[in-house]
Amino acid sequence: MVCLALALILVFVGTLAEVQVGLYAAQSDYFRTFLVCWTPPGTHWKIPFLPGGWLIGLVLLVNLLAAHIKRFKFSRKKIGIILIHAGLILLLGGQFLTELFQIEGQMLLEPGDVKNYSENGRKNELAVIDTTDPDKDKVVAIPESLIAKGGDIRTPELPFTLRVEKYYPNSDLAGPMSDEPEKMTAADGIGKRLFFSPKPPTRGMDAVDLPSALVQVVSDKGPIGEWAVSGWFTRYPAFDQLKDTVGGIMPGVNLTAPQSFTFNGRTYQIVLRPIRYYLPYSIKLLAFHHDVYLGTDVPKNFSSKVHLNNPITGENRDILIYMNSPLRYRGETFYQSGFEPGDKGTILQVVRNPVSLGPYIACSLVALGLVVQFLMHLFGFARKRAQQTMPPPVRNKPAAPVLVPALANGKGRRV
Amino acid sequence: MNISHKLSWFAVALLFATTLTLEAGDQIQVYTVPKEHTDIPVNAAPISWTLPEGWKQKEPDGVRIGSFAIHGENGGDAEVAITSFPGAVGTELDNVNRWRRELSLEPVGPDSLVSEPVTVDSSQGKLFDIEGASARTVVAMISRNGSSWFIKLRGDTPGVAAAKPVFLDFLKSIRFGSGASAPAVSDPHAGLALQGASNPHEGLTPPGSSGDMPKWNVPAQWSETEPSSSMILKSFSVSSDSGAKANVTVSFLMGEGGGLLMNVNRWRGQLGQPPIDENQLASEASILPTVAGKATVAEITGTDARTGQPARILVAIVPNGDKTWFYKLMGDSKTVEAQKNSFVEFVKTVQYP
C-alpha cells in the first residue's frame, strides 16, 4: 500500500516536472533512478527527497518475492496462483534487467552505405581517434557526463590533456554577425568561422539536445590547439539543417568533416558524436522502398533491403527488413524505424536486449496460471454441482435383533 | 530473522549493488575499430593559395573566405578579398555596375563591358579592371561547380597599380580544394560537400493546404505572383497610381539565417550602399512588436543595381521557433512609402503554426 501510494505521488510529481524539463529528462530524473534528488543552486550536491521509480519497483518486487518465500506452501490447489505470481515476478524482474542492460541505437543508411555500428539516439561522447594506422583507428571515447564537468580530462590512453573550456548541453548556431551575448569561438578548425551559442535544454518528446564544447588539447610542452566540437556536425538531422542554414555563407566548406591535429608524429581526430555501438559485422543498404496506397500519400509499407556481411562467420546474405518484420541476428534486432525526408535513406532501430524473451515467458506463465486456476475452479464447481443434484445412495442397515420365544425351559433368548 | 527475510534482504542488496555499479559506470571507453574508408579528405580547404610577400593575411569572416591587406611602399594601400556564393550572383553587368557604384561611377550598358580572360586553377573566368577618380578595383570572376567566385583587389589608384602584377601572380597560385567539388560519399556522416543553396522550403506542405504554414492577412491591393526563386516562399506585387511597382517577398531560413548584420549589409549592397557595422545597425534598426514576438525592421534607400533607378527596401526579420522569417518590401521609393503601413500590418498579424 505504501509503495502504491509513493508510486502515485511519484507519477504526479514527475508529470509536473515534465513541463519544466521535458519528457526525457523527467523520465531519467524521476522514473529511471533509485532516488529523486534536488540540487541546490550553485552546488553539485544531490539531496534525495523522494524514492525513484526503480526503488519503488524494486521494493514491490521484493515484497512479492518475500511474501512468496515466507508463505510458500506447495499445494496442488495453488498451482495456478504460483504460476501467476511467478509470471509477475519474472515480468517485474525482467523489466528491471531490461532497464539496466538494454542498448538501443539507430542506424542511418543511404543506398550504398555500409555501417558496422549504431548510434545512441540521445547520448553523446567526445571521441579522440588515433587515425595514424592505415587499417584501423584507436578510439578513446569520453562520455558526455565527464565533459559536462569541465576542467581537465586525462587518461593514460592519450599523450595529452583535454581541457574543456566551455560546454553547452544544448546549443544553437550563432552567425559571425549575430548579437548573442555568449558565443563559442575556437582558435582552430571550423570553430574559427562557425560559432555556437547556449540554448535551454529541449523539452519536446522527439527533439534532441545538440551539445557543443570548446576543447583545448594541451601537451607537456603547451597547447596544441583549440577546437569547437558539436552535435551539430554529427547528429542527424542537425547536420542537414546546418547545411541549409550556413551553406550559402560557406560554400565548399566541408562542415561535417572531422577536425584533426597531429602530435608526436601521430594524427588524431576530435569529434563530439552520438555514442557508437560497434558490431562485429556490417550492414549495407542495397535499396529502400517507401510504398504508399494508390492515389494517396498514406504510407503502406517501408522496407529496406540490406546485405549482411559477417567476416567472422563468413555470412554474406541479403535480407529484407520491413514493418513488423525485423532482422534478429546474434542478439540484435533491427527494426524498420523510419526514413530520411525525400526517401533518401532508411533509419533502422537496433536493439540489444538480453532479456527480450522475458515478457513473453512472463505473460505465458500468467496466462497459464490463470487458465489453470480457472479450470481448477471450474472442475471443482462442476463436481460440487453434480453432487448436489444426485440423491444420496441407500445403505444396508443391520437387522434388528428378534426375540425367539423360549422353548422347553421357558426362558427366552435373543437370536 | 528467518530464512525468507534473509533471502529478501540479500536480493535487495544484490540488485541495488548491481544498479549502483552500472550507474556509476560513465567510464572512458577505449577500443580499436576498422578504419572508415571515405573519399572525403579531412579538413579539405575549399581554396588554397601562395601568400605573396608583403601581403598580410587577415582572419576570414562569415562572408570572406580569404582577406588580405596590402600596404604599398609608396603609401598606396589596397586589400584583396575572396568570396564565393552558390549559383550565379546577378549578371556580369549587374556586378560590374555594382563595382562601378562603389567607385562613384555611373553605370554602363552591356555594350560597354570590358574584360580580359583569366584562368584560375584551370577554371576560365573574366578579369574586370575599373578605375574611378581616386580608387580602382580589379576583379576576377569565376564560375566553378555551381558557385560564383570573386577575387577582388581594391584600393586607391597608386596602391592597386603597384599591387596588380602581384595580384595576377596570386591568381595563378590559387588552387581550388576537393571540398569545392562534389565528392563520392559512402558514409553521409563523414561529411557533406555543399553544392549550392538547397531549398529551405523542401518538405513543407504546399501553399493553401493545412500544415505548418503561417497564416497571412494579405492586403487587398497586393497581388500574389510566382516566386522568382526557390528561396522565396511567397511573392506579392503592388503598383502605385503612377504605375511604379514594388515587390513583397516572404522567405525563411533555419536558425538565425546568418545573422542580422550580414543580411542587412547584403541588402545594402543591392542598393549600392556600403556596409555598416553593428553600432550603426543598432542606431538604424527598429523593433516592431508582432503577434509572434519582436521583429527587427530596417530601412535602406539607394539605387537598385539592376534597374539603376532610385529604390527603397523595407525589411522585417522575425525569429519564430527554429526559423527566422524574412519579409522584404522593395521597389520604387514612393511606392514603398505608400505601402509601408500595409507592410507593417502584414508582418504584425502573421499567425505562425
Interface residues (C-beta under 8 A of the other chain):
Chain A: F34 W54 L58 V59 V62 L65 A66 I69 K70 F96 L100 L108 E110 G112 D113 V114 K115 N116 Y117 E125 T131 D133 P134 D135 K136 D137 K138 V139 V140 A141 I142 P143 S145 L146 T155 E157 D172 L173 A174 G175 P176 M177 S178 D179 G189 K192 R193 T234 Y236 F239 D240 Q241 K243 D244 T245 V246 G247 G248 I249 M250 P251 G252 V253 N254 L255 T256 A257 P258 Q259 S260 Q269 Y278 P341 G342 G345
Chain B: N2 I3 S4 H5 L7 S8 A11 V12 L15 F16 T18 T19 L22 D26 Q27 I28 Q29 V30 Y31 T32 V33 P34 K35 E36 I40 P41 V42 N43 A44 P46 I47 E59 P60 D61 G62 V63 I65 S84 F85 P86 N145 S147 F176 G177 G179 A180 S186 D187 P188 H189 A190 G191 L192 A193 L194 G196 A197 S198 P200 E202 G203 L253 M254 G255 E256 G257 G258 G259 L260 L261 M262 E278
